[in-house]
């Protein structure tokens, strides 16, 4: 019978620890693309833009950049207006100009106060964007893979955009309620606690660079399962 949203089937397969395929560099020379220096350098084993920002790796990145309208970059405090400070962005030498928190007026709607490190040292309480998170899989490319948290649904019509979670639950969250909602989506086979998930390693056969199902997600068990072709000239595939 179909799996319901309340079923708690195991979602862990037997093929390794379920990491994700990435490219590892050992130096800046590894980060050339077809022999051309496109402005990437090797930082902590990953090719990152030397200036500016790349895709997000955690939620704070999106909250800080969102507070800078995803475009107000700074190399020092002098690059920001009087009401903003140059907040450090982890893993990057380029900061973001973010509005200083004013205890008299508070933060604007959809923003919240947060203490953040400054690019030139020290910390400051600033207003960061609320309701955004890092979503490398489904995020918006032009917003560094950041995505907005969806507003609570009121009925199934609000969930129509979510192919695998088309039902509005009582708590305002879009969920799946039947295995049929997961049909035809590579790497997803069962509806488990309201979300489509893989339940065995075989579910990951159609997912590039994945051969292991761990905690409902398809990932790699070793570097051997990662694509041999890399974006950067000198990087090597790793499963982490």
Secondary structure, DSSP 8 states (H G I E B T S, - for coil): ----TT-------SSS--B-EEEE-SSGGGG-BTTB--SEEEETTEEEESSS--S-SSHHHHHHHHHTTTT-EESSGGGS-TTEEEE--TT-S-EEEEEB--TTT---TTEEEEEEEBTTSSEEEEEEESSEEE-TTTSBGGGTTEEE-----SSGGGGTT-TT--EE-TTS-EE--SGGGGTT-TT--EEETTEEE--SGGGGTTSTT--EEETTEEEBSSGGGS-S--SSTT-EEEE-
